[in-house]
Amino acid sequence: MNYKKNKVCIIGQGFVGLPMAIAVANSKNTKGKNFYNVLGIEKNNSRGKFLKEQINEGNLPINCSDKKIYSMFNNTKNNNNYSISTDISQITESKIVIVSINFEINHETTEDLSNVYCDITNESSIKAALKMVIERYKRIDGLVNNAYPRTKDWANKFEDIKLASWKQNVDWQLNSYFFISQQVAIQMAKQQKGSIVNMASIYGVVAPDFTVYNDTNMSMPVAYSAIKGGLINLTRYMASYFGPKLIRVNAVSPGGIFDYQNQNFVNNYEKKVPMRRMGKPEDIAPSVVFLLSDDADYITGQNIIIDGGWTAI
């Protein structure tokens, strides 16, 4: 991050909005300082309800001024921001302005741009969203690629996958990640600074263990493995290419994350992983925060695996 500018602008999709907003909180550049914090809360989802309770109980500092941290949460099944949300209580007052922007297809653009409508699968939509952000804030300091668009037949058996479906999923995910990263990197190159984090997977590193799906109707989509593997090497390519521009590009590869899956699957998975449990969203978010921050200033081209030891055996 370029703290000399006293402004940090970070864009993401998915569950990473709040981790991005507090990326600076744990950085060596800001430790001990205070942050003004303004949260955009969706009152009808689990995260919004949780945060509202925390605010009412006095656990979160909410101070309105011209120095703000903006964050908007997505309406997802699991409370992915739970652990990061509780960390807000450690944030106090600072002169640094942090702008956390969520690109989301299911929300209209808000006036403060904490939430920006963007169809990650559409080139024109990506360009329009980025143009809006750059015109407002003049810079982009961080990008987290976490969107997960997919077709309805995504999880079909290998033998049953239509070529058109395969092409669509690769286009929606890998190609979209490439395009938004390309456009953001062009802006970061002008700044001579920036950090991009791609959300990959252990199944971009190793082959699936199909026995964990025994006695369930679940499976591992073949396109998922291909896309995540490609994303990890795209990360390495970009890190090498943009290194001279001081743009860092890294990936984070989670293992299985508990999301109220079939209990047979959970039991099968937990027997196989050395730590004997599935991952939690709060196991992943700190690494995203770290890679966005200046604490990771000499780390690029890496794939951080967070899997409870799955890939160690």
C-alpha positions as CSV (number, residue, x, y, z in Angstrom):
1,M,0.0,0.0,0.0
2,N,1.2,3.5,-0.6
3,Y,0.6,5.1,2.7
4,K,2.3,8.3,1.8
5,K,-0.8,9.2,-0.2
6,N,-2.9,8.9,3.0
7,K,-5.5,7.0,1.0
8,V,-5.8,3.2,0.4
9,C,-8.3,2.0,-2.2
10,I,-9.0,-1.7,-2.3
11,I,-11.4,-3.6,-4.6
12,G,-12.7,-7.2,-4.1
13,Q,-15.5,-9.6,-4.8
14,G,-17.1,-12.0,-2.4
15,F,-16.4,-12.3,1.3
16,V,-13.3,-10.2,1.4
17,G,-14.8,-6.7,1.7
18,L,-14.2,-6.3,5.4
19,P,-10.7,-7.9,5.5
20,M,-9.7,-5.5,2.9
21,A,-11.0,-2.6,4.9
22,I,-8.9,-3.5,7.9
23,A,-5.8,-4.7,6.0
24,V,-3.9,-1.7,7.4
25,A,-5.0,-2.3,11.0
26,N,-2.4,-5.0,11.5
27,S,0.3,-3.5,9.4
28,K,3.5,-2.3,10.9
29,N,2.8,1.1,9.3
30,T,-0.3,1.7,11.3
31,K,-0.1,-0.4,14.5
32,G,-1.1,1.6,17.5
33,K,-2.9,4.3,15.4
34,N,-6.6,4.8,15.3
35,F,-9.2,4.4,12.6
36,Y,-12.5,6.0,12.0
37,N,-14.8,3.2,11.0
38,V,-18.1,3.4,9.1
39,L,-19.8,0.2,8.2
40,G,-22.3,-0.3,5.4
41,I,-24.5,-3.0,6.9
42,E,-27.1,-5.0,5.0
43,K,-29.7,-5.5,7.8
44,N,-31.3,-8.6,6.4
45,N,-28.3,-10.9,6.2
46,S,-26.4,-12.8,8.9
47,R,-23.4,-10.5,8.9
48,G,-25.5,-7.4,9.1
49,K,-27.4,-8.8,12.0
50,F,-24.2,-9.8,13.8
51,L,-22.6,-6.4,13.3
52,K,-25.7,-4.6,14.4
53,E,-25.7,-6.6,17.6
54,Q,-22.0,-5.9,18.1
55,I,-22.6,-2.1,17.6
56,N,-25.5,-2.1,20.0
57,E,-23.4,-3.9,22.6
58,G,-20.6,-1.3,22.2
59,N,-18.1,-3.8,20.8
60,L,-17.5,-1.9,17.6
61,P,-16.2,1.7,17.4
62,I,-18.5,3.6,15.0
63,N,-17.2,7.2,14.6
64,C,-18.4,9.4,11.7
65,S,-16.1,11.9,10.3
66,D,-14.4,12.7,7.0
67,K,-11.9,9.9,7.6
68,K,-13.7,6.7,6.9
69,I,-13.3,3.0,6.3
70,Y,-16.0,1.8,4.0
71,S,-17.1,-1.8,3.9
72,M,-20.1,-3.6,2.4
73,F,-21.0,-7.3,3.0
74,N,-22.5,-9.8,0.6
75,N,-25.5,-11.9,1.4
76,T,-23.9,-15.4,1.4
77,K,-24.9,-18.6,3.1
78,N,-22.0,-18.7,5.6
79,N,-20.9,-15.9,7.9
80,N,-17.5,-15.6,6.2
81,N,-16.6,-12.3,7.9
82,Y,-17.3,-13.4,11.5
83,S,-13.7,-13.5,12.8
84,I,-12.7,-10.4,10.9
85,S,-15.7,-8.6,12.2
86,T,-14.8,-9.2,15.8
87,D,-11.3,-7.8,15.1
88,I,-12.8,-4.4,14.3
89,S,-12.8,-3.7,18.0
90,Q,-9.0,-3.3,17.8
91,I,-9.4,-0.4,15.3
92,T,-9.1,3.2,16.5
93,E,-8.4,6.7,14.9
94,S,-6.0,7.4,12.0
95,K,-5.2,10.0,9.3
96,I,-5.2,7.2,6.6
97,V,-8.3,6.9,4.5
98,I,-9.2,3.3,3.7
99,V,-11.7,2.7,0.9
100,S,-13.0,-0.9,0.7
101,I,-15.0,-1.4,-2.4
102,N,-17.0,-4.6,-3.2
103,F,-17.8,-5.4,-6.8
104,E,-21.0,-7.3,-6.7
105,I,-23.6,-8.4,-9.4
106,N,-26.4,-8.6,-6.8
107,H,-26.2,-5.0,-5.6
108,E,-26.7,-1.7,-7.2
109,T,-23.9,0.9,-6.9
110,T,-24.1,2.9,-3.7
111,E,-23.4,6.7,-3.6
112,D,-20.2,6.3,-1.6
113,L,-19.0,3.4,-3.9
114,S,-18.7,1.0,-1.0
115,N,-20.7,-1.3,-3.2
116,V,-20.3,-1.2,-7.0
117,Y,-22.5,-3.1,-9.4
118,C,-20.2,-5.3,-11.5
119,D,-20.8,-8.4,-13.6
120,I,-17.4,-10.0,-13.4
121,T,-18.2,-12.1,-16.5
122,N,-18.8,-9.0,-18.7
123,E,-15.9,-6.9,-20.1
124,S,-17.9,-3.7,-20.4
125,S,-19.2,-4.0,-16.9
126,I,-15.7,-4.5,-15.5
127,K,-14.4,-1.5,-17.4
128,A,-17.3,0.7,-16.3
129,A,-16.9,-0.3,-12.6
130,L,-13.2,0.4,-12.6
131,K,-13.6,3.7,-14.4
132,M,-16.0,4.8,-11.7
133,V,-13.6,3.9,-8.9
134,I,-10.5,5.5,-10.6
135,E,-12.4,8.7,-11.4
136,R,-13.4,9.0,-7.7
137,Y,-10.3,7.9,-5.9
138,K,-7.6,8.2,-8.6
139,R,-5.9,4.9,-7.6
140,I,-6.3,1.3,-6.8
141,D,-4.1,-0.2,-4.1
142,G,-5.4,-3.7,-3.8
143,L,-7.5,-6.3,-5.7
144,V,-8.9,-9.5,-4.3
145,N,-10.3,-11.9,-6.9
146,N,-12.9,-14.1,-5.1
147,A,-15.9,-14.2,-7.4
148,Y,-17.3,-17.6,-8.1
149,P,-19.7,-17.6,-11.1
150,R,-20.6,-21.0,-12.5
151,T,-23.2,-22.8,-14.6
152,K,-26.0,-24.9,-13.2
153,D,-24.4,-28.1,-14.5
154,W,-21.0,-27.2,-13.1
155,A,-20.9,-30.3,-10.9
156,N,-21.9,-32.9,-13.5
157,K,-19.8,-36.1,-13.8
158,F,-16.7,-35.9,-16.0
159,E,-18.3,-38.1,-18.6
160,D,-21.5,-35.9,-18.7
161,I,-20.0,-32.4,-19.1
162,K,-20.8,-30.7,-22.3
163,L,-18.0,-28.8,-24.0
164,A,-20.1,-25.6,-24.1
165,S,-20.5,-25.8,-20.3
166,W,-16.7,-26.4,-19.9
167,K,-15.9,-23.4,-22.0
168,Q,-18.5,-21.2,-20.2
169,N,-17.1,-21.9,-16.8
170,V,-13.5,-21.4,-17.8
171,D,-14.5,-18.1,-19.5
172,W,-16.6,-16.9,-16.5
173,Q,-13.9,-17.6,-13.9
174,L,-10.4,-17.8,-15.3
175,N,-10.8,-15.4,-18.2
176,S,-12.7,-12.9,-16.0
177,Y,-9.9,-13.0,-13.4
178,F,-7.4,-12.4,-16.1
179,F,-9.2,-9.4,-17.5
180,I,-10.0,-7.6,-14.3
181,S,-6.4,-8.2,-13.1
182,Q,-5.1,-6.9,-16.4
183,Q,-7.1,-3.7,-16.1
184,V,-6.2,-3.1,-12.5
185,A,-2.5,-3.9,-13.0
186,I,-2.4,-1.2,-15.7
187,Q,-3.6,1.4,-13.2
188,M,-1.2,0.0,-10.5
189,A,1.7,0.3,-12.9
190,K,1.0,4.0,-13.2
191,Q,1.2,4.3,-9.4
192,Q,4.3,2.0,-9.2
193,K,2.6,0.1,-6.4
194,G,-0.2,-2.4,-5.8
195,S,-1.2,-5.9,-4.5
196,I,-3.4,-8.5,-6.2
197,V,-4.6,-11.6,-4.3
198,N,-6.2,-14.5,-6.2
199,M,-8.3,-17.0,-4.3
200,A,-7.3,-20.4,-5.6
201,S,-7.6,-23.8,-4.0
202,I,-5.8,-26.9,-2.8
203,Y,-7.4,-28.6,-5.8
204,G,-5.4,-26.3,-8.0
205,V,-2.3,-27.9,-6.4
206,V,-3.3,-31.6,-5.9
207,A,-5.9,-34.0,-7.3
208,P,-9.2,-34.4,-5.5
209,D,-9.6,-37.3,-3.1
210,F,-13.0,-38.6,-4.4
211,T,-13.5,-40.9,-1.4
212,V,-14.5,-37.8,0.7
213,Y,-17.7,-37.7,-1.4
214,N,-18.7,-41.3,-0.5
215,D,-22.4,-41.6,0.6
216,T,-23.2,-38.1,-0.7
217,N,-24.5,-36.6,-3.9
218,M,-21.5,-34.3,-4.0
219,S,-18.5,-34.3,-6.3
220,M,-15.6,-32.1,-7.3
221,P,-16.2,-30.3,-10.6
222,V,-13.4,-30.9,-13.1
223,A,-13.4,-27.4,-14.3
224,Y,-12.8,-26.2,-10.8
225,S,-9.4,-28.0,-10.6
226,A,-8.4,-26.8,-14.1
227,I,-9.4,-23.2,-13.3
228,K,-7.7,-23.0,-10.0
229,G,-4.5,-24.6,-11.3
230,G,-4.4,-22.1,-14.1
231,L,-5.1,-19.3,-11.7
232,I,-2.1,-20.2,-9.6
233,N,0.3,-20.1,-12.6
234,L,-1.3,-16.9,-13.8
235,T,-0.4,-15.5,-10.4
236,R,3.2,-16.5,-10.9
237,Y,3.3,-15.1,-14.4
238,M,1.9,-11.7,-13.3
239,A,4.3,-11.6,-10.3
240,S,7.2,-12.0,-12.6
241,Y,5.9,-9.6,-15.3
242,F,4.9,-6.8,-12.9
243,G,7.6,-7.1,-10.3
244,P,9.6,-4.2,-11.8
245,K,6.5,-2.0,-11.4
246,L,6.3,-3.0,-7.7
247,I,3.0,-4.8,-8.2
248,R,2.8,-7.9,-6.0
249,V,0.6,-10.8,-7.1
250,N,-0.1,-13.8,-4.8
251,A,-2.6,-16.5,-4.4
252,V,-4.3,-18.1,-1.4
253,S,-5.3,-21.7,-1.6
254,P,-7.8,-22.8,1.1
255,G,-8.6,-26.4,1.9
256,G,-12.2,-27.5,2.4
257,I,-14.2,-24.8,4.2
258,F,-17.1,-25.8,6.4
259,D,-20.3,-24.4,4.9
260,Y,-23.0,-26.7,6.3
261,Q,-22.3,-29.4,3.8
262,N,-23.7,-33.0,3.9
263,Q,-22.6,-34.5,7.2
264,N,-21.2,-37.6,5.6
265,F,-18.9,-35.4,3.5
266,V,-17.8,-33.4,6.6
267,N,-17.1,-36.6,8.5
268,N,-15.1,-38.1,5.5
269,Y,-13.1,-34.9,5.1
270,E,-12.2,-34.5,8.7
271,K,-10.9,-38.0,9.0
272,K,-8.5,-37.3,6.2
273,V,-7.1,-33.9,7.2
274,P,-4.3,-34.0,9.8
275,M,-5.9,-31.3,12.0
276,R,-9.1,-33.4,11.9
277,R,-11.4,-30.5,11.1
278,M,-12.6,-28.5,8.1
279,G,-11.4,-24.9,7.6
280,K,-13.3,-21.8,8.7
281,P,-13.5,-18.5,6.9
282,E,-11.6,-16.9,9.7
283,D,-8.7,-19.3,9.0
284,I,-8.4,-17.7,5.5
285,A,-9.1,-14.0,5.9
286,P,-5.9,-13.1,7.9
287,S,-3.7,-14.3,5.0
288,V,-5.6,-12.2,2.5
289,V,-5.2,-9.2,4.9
290,F,-1.5,-9.9,5.3
291,L,-0.8,-10.2,1.5
292,L,-2.6,-6.8,0.9
293,S,-0.5,-5.1,3.6
294,D,3.0,-3.7,3.5
295,D,4.0,-6.4,5.9
296,A,4.1,-8.6,2.8
297,D,6.1,-6.0,0.8
298,Y,8.7,-8.5,-0.4
299,I,6.3,-11.4,-1.1
300,T,5.1,-12.0,-4.6
301,G,4.4,-15.0,-6.9
302,Q,3.5,-17.2,-3.9
303,N,0.6,-19.5,-3.3
304,I,-0.2,-19.6,0.4
305,I,-1.8,-23.0,1.2
306,I,-4.2,-23.0,4.2
307,D,-5.5,-26.5,4.5
308,G,-4.9,-28.0,8.0
309,G,-2.1,-30.1,6.5
310,W,-4.2,-31.7,3.7
311,T,-1.4,-31.2,1.1
312,A,1.4,-32.3,3.5
313,I,0.4,-36.0,3.3
